[in-house]
Amino acid sequence: MIDKLLTVKEASEWATKHIGKNVTTSNIAYLILNQKSVLMRDLKE
């Protein structure tokens, strides 16, 4: 379970460590915006 929210920078560092590949802040921002659009679409249905 998540104990706290992460900043975009913290999320990119966490993902880089756990995936073993470089995950940039731009990658994280893209995922956040993409998920937001999916949620907004689902709310309209």
C-alpha atoms as an extended CHARMM CRD file, in Angstrom:
* protein
*
        45  EXT
         1         1  MET       CA              0.0000000000        0.0000000000        0.0000000000  PROA      1               0.0000000000
         2         2  ILE       CA              1.1940000000        3.5160000000       -0.7300000000  PROA      2               0.0000000000
         3         3  ASP       CA              2.0870000000        5.4700000000        2.3940000000  PROA      3               0.0000000000
         4         4  LYS       CA              2.5390000000        8.8290000000        0.6570000000  PROA      4               0.0000000000
         5         5  LEU       CA              2.3380000000       10.5160000000       -2.6940000000  PROA      5               0.0000000000
         6         6  LEU       CA              5.5780000000       10.9820000000       -4.6000000000  PROA      6               0.0000000000
         7         7  THR       CA              6.7520000000       13.9680000000       -6.5560000000  PROA      7               0.0000000000
         8         8  VAL       CA              7.3370000000       13.4150000000      -10.2660000000  PROA      8               0.0000000000
         9         9  LYS       CA             11.0910000000       13.4350000000       -9.6000000000  PROA      9               0.0000000000
        10        10  GLU       CA             10.7670000000       10.8990000000       -6.7740000000  PROA      10              0.0000000000
        11        11  ALA       CA              8.5580000000        8.7020000000       -8.9590000000  PROA      11              0.0000000000
        12        12  SER       CA             11.1020000000        8.7570000000      -11.7720000000  PROA      12              0.0000000000
        13        13  GLU       CA             13.9130000000        7.8200000000       -9.3670000000  PROA      13              0.0000000000
        14        14  TRP       CA             11.8080000000        5.0120000000       -7.8610000000  PROA      14              0.0000000000
        15        15  ALA       CA             10.8570000000        3.6440000000      -11.2900000000  PROA      15              0.0000000000
        16        16  THR       CA             14.4570000000        3.8200000000      -12.5270000000  PROA      16              0.0000000000
        17        17  LYS       CA             15.6160000000        1.8450000000       -9.4820000000  PROA      17              0.0000000000
        18        18  HSD       CA             12.8880000000       -0.8100000000       -9.7380000000  PROA      18              0.0000000000
        19        19  ILE       CA             12.7590000000       -1.2220000000      -13.5150000000  PROA      19              0.0000000000
        20        20  GLY       CA             16.4940000000       -1.0350000000      -14.0850000000  PROA      20              0.0000000000
        21        21  LYS       CA             16.1450000000        1.4050000000      -16.9840000000  PROA      21              0.0000000000
        22        22  ASN       CA             16.2260000000        5.1880000000      -17.0060000000  PROA      22              0.0000000000
        23        23  VAL       CA             12.7450000000        6.5940000000      -16.3900000000  PROA      23              0.0000000000
        24        24  THR       CA             12.6610000000       10.3440000000      -16.8380000000  PROA      24              0.0000000000
        25        25  THR       CA             10.3760000000       12.8990000000      -15.2440000000  PROA      25              0.0000000000
        26        26  SER       CA              8.8980000000       13.3750000000      -18.7280000000  PROA      26              0.0000000000
        27        27  ASN       CA              7.9850000000        9.6720000000      -18.8120000000  PROA      27              0.0000000000
        28        28  ILE       CA              6.2130000000        9.9870000000      -15.4720000000  PROA      28              0.0000000000
        29        29  ALA       CA              4.4120000000       13.1900000000      -16.4960000000  PROA      29              0.0000000000
        30        30  TYR       CA              3.2110000000       11.4780000000      -19.6800000000  PROA      30              0.0000000000
        31        31  LEU       CA              1.8310000000        8.5510000000      -17.6780000000  PROA      31              0.0000000000
        32        32  ILE       CA              0.0400000000       10.9030000000      -15.2730000000  PROA      32              0.0000000000
        33        33  LEU       CA             -1.5520000000       12.9260000000      -18.0740000000  PROA      33              0.0000000000
        34        34  ASN       CA             -2.5150000000        9.7770000000      -19.9620000000  PROA      34              0.0000000000
        35        35  GLN       CA             -4.1600000000        8.2820000000      -16.8640000000  PROA      35              0.0000000000
        36        36  LYS       CA             -6.0010000000       11.5570000000      -16.2250000000  PROA      36              0.0000000000
        37        37  SER       CA             -7.4630000000       11.4790000000      -19.7430000000  PROA      37              0.0000000000
        38        38  VAL       CA             -8.5950000000        7.8640000000      -19.2500000000  PROA      38              0.0000000000
        39        39  LEU       CA            -10.2730000000        8.7650000000      -15.9580000000  PROA      39              0.0000000000
        40        40  MET       CA            -11.9900000000       11.7950000000      -17.4840000000  PROA      40              0.0000000000
        41        41  ARG       CA            -13.2350000000        9.6520000000      -20.3840000000  PROA      41              0.0000000000
        42        42  ASP       CA            -14.5880000000        7.0280000000      -17.9990000000  PROA      42              0.0000000000
        43        43  LEU       CA            -16.3780000000        9.6510000000      -15.9130000000  PROA      43              0.0000000000
        44        44  LYS       CA            -18.2180000000       10.8750000000      -19.0190000000  PROA      44              0.0000000000
        45        45  GLU       CA            -19.5170000000        7.4050000000      -19.8590000000  PROA      45              0.0000000000
